Amino acid sequence: MRKIKQNSIIFVILYGLIFYSINFILSINNIVFMNWIYYFSNGIIILGSIIGIYQLILKIKNKIKKNVFIIIMTIFSSIVICMYIYISLISYNPEYIIIKDGKKMVADVESFHHTYIYYYEYINILVRKKSNVNIEHYSSGSHNPFKTDINYIELLK
């Protein structure tokens, strides 16, 4: 068990390889993960990598080098985590599982300057079809109709 704790970077690399291999296989079959899977997996990979690098730094025998690397890594980790949170917040597109025209679908709302709603075929809680079924465009600015418009709120399951 002690070796596992000391070598977590290996498990993060394996997790990343498995995740992106599965992602590639799904993509070939016109299927993609839901957005929350990407956020969760990328968070695990980033945090696990930071922890793994700290573990490697702690193996250094020279105290001065170790302390310098720890300070540099702490600053670097803070920057990377802040950038990940910032990019995640900016690129966040909420997905809603809805029933439209009697079919279960995933509505992906992209609302930055204009609002676009992309509808995808629902498969399960982890994956959806890659190609969209329908697109709706609203040029009235950035808003989420699933939070403000009663007609869209009724589509939520």
Backbone as numpy.savetxt, mean C-alpha at the origin, in Angstrom:
# Nx Ny Nz CAx CAy CAz Cx Cy Cz
15.54 -19.35 17.89 14.72 -18.15 17.89 15.58 -16.89 17.89
16.73 -16.97 18.54 17.61 -15.82 18.62 18.15 -15.45 17.23
18.45 -16.45 16.39 18.94 -16.18 15.04 17.87 -15.48 14.19
16.61 -15.84 14.40 15.54 -15.20 13.66 15.47 -13.71 14.00
15.58 -13.39 15.27 15.53 -12.00 15.69 16.73 -11.21 15.16
17.87 -11.86 15.03 19.07 -11.17 14.57 19.13 -11.03 13.06
18.36 -11.79 12.33 18.43 -11.79 10.88 17.08 -11.44 10.24
16.39 -10.46 10.77 15.07 -10.14 10.24 15.13 -9.55 8.83
16.27 -9.01 8.43 16.40 -8.46 7.07 16.22 -9.55 6.03
16.64 -10.77 6.35 16.48 -11.89 5.43 14.99 -12.20 5.22
14.23 -12.15 6.30 12.80 -12.42 6.19 12.06 -11.30 5.46
12.52 -10.09 5.62 11.93 -8.97 4.89 12.20 -9.10 3.40
13.41 -9.48 3.05 13.75 -9.70 1.64 12.90 -10.83 1.06
12.78 -11.93 1.81 11.93 -13.05 1.35 10.48 -12.62 1.19
9.96 -11.85 2.17 8.58 -11.37 2.09 8.40 -10.49 0.85
9.35 -9.58 0.61 9.27 -8.72 -0.56 9.31 -9.52 -1.86
10.19 -10.49 -1.94 10.27 -11.32 -3.15 8.98 -12.10 -3.37
8.45 -12.69 -2.32 7.20 -13.45 -2.44 6.04 -12.54 -2.82
5.94 -11.39 -2.15 4.84 -10.45 -2.42 4.88 -9.97 -3.87
6.04 -9.51 -4.33 6.11 -8.98 -5.70 6.06 -10.08 -6.74
6.45 -11.31 -6.40 6.27 -12.44 -7.32 4.79 -12.77 -7.48
4.07 -12.79 -6.37 2.62 -13.03 -6.43 1.95 -11.90 -7.19
2.39 -10.67 -6.95 1.84 -9.51 -7.66 2.05 -9.64 -9.16
3.23 -10.10 -9.58 3.52 -10.29 -10.99 2.64 -11.38 -11.60
2.48 -12.49 -10.89 1.64 -13.59 -11.38 0.18 -13.14 -11.51
-0.30 -12.41 -10.50 -1.67 -11.90 -10.58 -1.84 -10.94 -11.76
-0.86 -10.09 -11.96 -0.92 -9.10 -13.05 -0.99 -9.78 -14.41
-0.29 -10.88 -14.57 -0.35 -11.64 -15.83 -1.78 -12.14 -16.07
-2.48 -12.47 -15.00 -3.84 -13.00 -15.09 -4.90 -11.90 -15.00
-4.50 -10.63 -15.21 -5.42 -9.49 -15.19 -6.10 -9.31 -13.83
-5.35 -9.56 -12.76 -5.85 -9.41 -11.39 -4.81 -8.59 -10.62
-5.26 -7.74 -9.72 -4.35 -6.98 -8.87 -4.85 -7.03 -7.43
-3.94 -6.73 -6.51 -4.32 -6.64 -5.10 -5.15 -5.38 -4.88
-5.95 -5.41 -3.85 -6.65 -4.20 -3.42 -5.60 -3.23 -2.87
-5.93 -1.95 -2.83 -4.96 -0.93 -2.42 -4.43 -1.15 -1.00
-5.27 -1.61 -0.09 -4.84 -1.74 1.31 -3.73 -2.79 1.44
-3.71 -3.78 0.56 -2.66 -4.79 0.59 -1.31 -4.15 0.24
-1.31 -3.25 -0.75 -0.06 -2.57 -1.12 0.45 -1.70 0.02
-0.42 -0.93 0.63 0.01 -0.07 1.74 0.56 -0.91 2.90
-0.14 -1.96 3.24 0.28 -2.84 4.33 1.63 -3.49 4.04
1.77 -4.06 2.85 3.01 -4.77 2.49 4.20 -3.82 2.37
3.98 -2.67 1.76 5.08 -1.71 1.65 5.49 -1.20 3.03
4.54 -1.03 3.94 4.86 -0.63 5.31 5.69 -1.69 6.01
5.31 -2.96 5.84 6.08 -4.06 6.45 7.50 -4.09 5.88
7.63 -3.93 4.58 8.95 -3.98 3.95 9.82 -2.81 4.42
9.26 -1.62 4.49 10.06 -0.46 4.92 10.46 -0.59 6.38
9.50 -0.87 7.25 9.83 -0.99 8.68 10.76 -2.18 8.96
10.51 -3.29 8.30 11.37 -4.46 8.47 12.79 -4.21 7.99
12.92 -3.47 6.89 14.25 -3.13 6.40 15.00 -2.24 7.38
14.30 -1.27 7.94 14.93 -0.39 8.92 15.37 -1.17 10.15
14.51 -2.05 10.64 14.86 -2.88 11.80 16.04 -3.79 11.47
16.03 -4.38 10.28 17.12 -5.26 9.87 18.45 -4.52 9.77
18.43 -3.30 9.25 19.66 -2.52 9.15 20.17 -2.16 10.54
19.26 -1.80 11.46 19.67 -1.54 12.84 20.33 -2.79 13.45
19.77 -3.96 13.17 20.36 -5.19 13.70 21.77 -5.41 13.16
21.96 -5.09 11.88 23.31 -5.23 11.31 24.27 -4.20 11.92
23.78 -3.00 12.17 24.63 -1.97 12.78 25.03 -2.38 14.19
24.12 -2.99 14.93 24.42 -3.38 16.31 25.48 -4.48 16.39
25.77 -5.14 15.30 26.81 -6.18 15.28 28.22 -5.59 15.15
28.30 -4.30 14.86 29.62 -3.66 14.73 30.28 -3.60 16.11
31.55 -3.97 16.16 32.28 -4.03 17.43 32.75 -2.65 17.91
33.20 -1.81 17.00 33.73 -0.50 17.34 32.58 0.42 17.79
32.63 0.91 19.03 31.54 1.72 19.59 31.36 3.04 18.85
32.44 3.69 18.47 32.32 4.99 17.80 31.63 4.82 16.45
32.08 3.85 15.67 31.44 3.58 14.37 29.98 3.20 14.55
29.73 2.38 15.56 28.37 1.93 15.82 27.47 3.13 16.13
27.92 4.02 16.99 27.11 5.18 17.37 26.90 6.13 16.19
27.93 6.33 15.37 27.79 7.18 14.19 26.76 6.58 13.23
26.85 5.28 12.98 25.90 4.61 12.09 24.48 4.66 12.65
24.34 4.52 13.96 23.01 4.58 14.58 22.41 5.97 14.40
23.20 7.01 14.58 22.69 8.38 14.40 22.30 8.61 12.94
23.17 8.20 12.02 22.86 8.36 10.59 21.62 7.57 10.22
21.52 6.35 10.70 20.37 5.50 10.38 19.08 6.06 10.99
19.15 6.66 12.17 17.97 7.24 12.79 17.46 8.42 11.96
18.38 9.25 11.51 17.97 10.38 10.65 17.40 9.86 9.34
18.08 8.91 8.71 17.61 8.33 7.46 16.25 7.65 7.63
16.07 6.91 8.72 14.81 6.22 8.98 13.67 7.21 9.15
13.93 8.28 9.87 12.90 9.30 10.07 12.47 9.91 8.74
13.45 10.19 7.88 13.13 10.77 6.57 12.33 9.79 5.73
12.75 8.54 5.70 12.07 7.52 4.88 10.64 7.30 5.37
10.44 7.19 6.67 9.10 6.97 7.22 8.20 8.17 6.93
8.72 9.38 7.11 7.92 10.58 6.81 7.55 10.65 5.33
8.52 10.32 4.45 8.23 10.33 3.02 7.19 9.28 2.65
7.28 8.10 3.27 6.30 7.04 2.99 4.90 7.47 3.42
4.80 8.06 4.59 3.49 8.53 5.06 2.96 9.63 4.15
3.82 10.58 3.78 3.41 11.68 2.90 2.94 11.17 1.55
3.73 10.30 0.92 3.36 9.74 -0.39 2.09 8.91 -0.28
1.94 8.16 0.80 0.74 7.35 0.99 -0.50 8.23 1.12
-0.38 9.33 1.82 -1.52 10.23 1.99 -1.89 10.93 0.69
-0.89 11.33 -0.08 -1.17 12.02 -1.34 -1.73 11.07 -2.39
-1.20 9.87 -2.46 -1.62 8.93 -3.50 -2.78 8.04 -3.07
-3.35 8.29 -1.91 -4.42 7.44 -1.40 -5.68 7.59 -2.24
-6.16 6.49 -2.77 -7.44 6.43 -3.49 -8.32 5.45 -2.74
-9.38 5.93 -2.09 -10.23 5.00 -1.36 -10.95 4.04 -2.31
-11.07 2.81 -1.86 -11.81 1.79 -2.61 -13.04 1.40 -1.81
-14.14 1.26 -2.51 -15.39 0.86 -1.87 -15.93 -0.37 -2.56
-16.40 -1.31 -1.78 -17.06 -2.49 -2.34 -18.53 -2.15 -2.40
-19.08 -2.14 -3.62 -20.45 -1.69 -3.83 -21.22 -2.73 -4.64
-22.52 -2.54 -4.68 -23.36 -3.34 -5.57 -23.99 -2.37 -6.56
-23.61 -2.52 -7.83 -24.11 -1.64 -8.89 -24.66 -2.50 -10.00
-25.88 -2.22 -10.40 -26.56 -3.00 -11.44 -26.62 -4.48 -11.10
-26.77 -4.80 -9.82 -26.89 -6.18 -9.36 -25.58 -6.93 -9.28
-24.45 -6.27 -9.55 -23.15 -6.94 -9.51 -22.29 -6.31 -8.43
-21.52 -7.14 -7.74 -20.58 -6.65 -6.74 -19.35 -6.11 -7.46
-19.01 -4.85 -7.15 -17.91 -4.19 -7.82 -17.05 -3.44 -6.81
-15.87 -3.04 -7.25 -14.98 -2.20 -6.45 -14.97 -0.83 -7.12
-15.29 0.20 -6.35 -15.24 1.57 -6.85 -13.99 2.23 -6.30
-13.12 2.65 -7.19 -11.87 3.30 -6.82 -12.02 4.79 -7.13
-12.01 5.62 -6.08 -12.25 7.05 -6.25 -10.91 7.78 -6.30
-10.66 8.41 -7.43 -9.46 9.22 -7.60 -9.90 10.68 -7.65
-9.59 11.41 -6.61 -10.06 12.80 -6.56 -8.94 13.73 -6.15
-8.29 14.29 -7.13 -7.28 15.30 -6.84 -7.75 16.63 -7.41
-7.61 16.83 -8.71 -8.11 18.06 -9.32 -9.54 17.83 -9.84
-9.75 16.72 -10.47 -11.07 16.27 -10.90 -11.35 14.96 -10.22
-12.60 14.57 -10.18 -12.97 13.32 -9.54 -13.28 12.27 -10.61
-12.60 11.15 -10.50 -12.84 10.00 -11.36 -13.21 8.82 -10.48
-14.21 8.07 -10.90 -14.56 6.83 -10.21 -14.36 5.69 -11.21
-13.44 4.80 -10.87 -13.16 3.64 -11.70 -13.84 2.43 -11.06
-14.60 1.70 -11.84 -15.29 0.51 -11.35 -14.57 -0.73 -11.86
-14.29 -1.64 -10.94 -13.61 -2.89 -11.27 -14.46 -4.06 -10.79
-14.27 -5.20 -11.43 -14.98 -6.41 -11.02 -14.38 -6.91 -9.71
-15.25 -7.16 -8.74 -14.83 -7.63 -7.41 -14.57 -9.13 -7.46
-13.46 -9.58 -6.86 -13.17 -11.00 -6.76 -13.28 -11.44 -5.30
-12.47 -10.85 -4.42 -12.58 -11.08 -2.99 -11.93 -9.93 -2.25
-11.82 -10.04 -0.94 -11.33 -8.93 -0.13 -9.86 -8.60 -0.40
-9.13 -9.51 -1.02 -7.71 -9.30 -1.29 -7.42 -8.82 -2.71
-8.20 -9.26 -3.69 -7.90 -8.96 -5.09 -9.14 -8.50 -5.84
-8.86 -7.85 -6.97 -9.91 -7.41 -7.89 -9.38 -7.53 -9.30
-10.25 -7.40 -10.30 -9.81 -7.42 -11.69 -8.98 -6.17 -11.98
-8.06 -6.28 -12.92 -7.17 -5.17 -13.26 -7.82 -4.17 -14.21
-8.59 -4.65 -15.16 -9.20 -3.77 -16.15 -10.53 -3.23 -15.62
-10.74 -1.93 -15.83 -11.95 -1.33 -15.29 -13.15 -1.60 -16.18
-14.32 -1.66 -15.54 -15.57 -1.94 -16.23 -16.21 -0.64 -16.71
-16.09 0.41 -15.88 -16.75 1.67 -16.18 -15.96 2.80 -15.52
-16.05 4.00 -16.10 -15.42 5.18 -15.53 -16.45 6.30 -15.48
-16.50 7.00 -14.35 -17.33 8.20 -14.23 -16.40 9.38 -13.96
-16.69 10.50 -14.59 -15.85 11.70 -14.46 -16.70 12.86 -13.96
-16.18 13.55 -12.95 -16.83 14.75 -12.43 -15.81 15.88 -12.47
-16.10 16.93 -13.20 -15.14 18.02 -13.32 -15.35 19.09 -12.26
-16.16 18.80 -11.27 -16.51 19.81 -10.27 -15.50 19.90 -9.14
-14.30 19.43 -9.34 -13.29 19.53 -8.29 -13.11 18.22 -7.56
-12.31 18.26 -6.53 -11.99 17.03 -5.82 -12.96 16.81 -4.67
-13.75 15.79 -4.77 -14.62 15.37 -3.68 -14.84 13.88 -3.81
-15.30 13.27 -2.75 -15.57 11.84 -2.74 -17.09 11.66 -2.69
-17.71 11.29 -3.80 -19.16 11.17 -3.80 -19.69 10.08 -2.87
-18.85 9.11 -2.51 -19.29 8.06 -1.59 -19.39 8.58 -0.16
-18.88 9.77 0.10 -19.02 10.38 1.42 -20.03 11.51 1.43
-20.32 12.11 0.25 -21.18 13.29 0.23 -22.50 13.12 -0.51
-22.56 12.27 -1.51 -23.76 12.14 -2.34 -24.59 10.95 -1.89
-25.85 11.21 -1.56 -26.74 10.15 -1.02 -26.95 9.03 -2.03
-26.93 9.34 -3.34 -27.12 8.30 -4.36 -25.96 7.30 -4.37
-24.77 7.76 -4.07 -23.62 6.87 -4.03 -23.53 6.15 -2.69
-23.92 6.79 -1.63 -23.88 6.15 -0.31 -24.79 4.92 -0.29
-25.90 4.97 -1.02 -26.82 3.83 -1.08 -26.21 2.63 -1.80
-25.18 2.83 -2.62 -24.52 1.72 -3.33 -23.61 0.90 -2.43
-23.18 1.49 -1.31 -22.28 0.78 -0.41 -22.99 -0.42 0.17
-22.25 -1.51 0.32 -22.90 -2.74 0.82 -23.15 -2.72 2.30
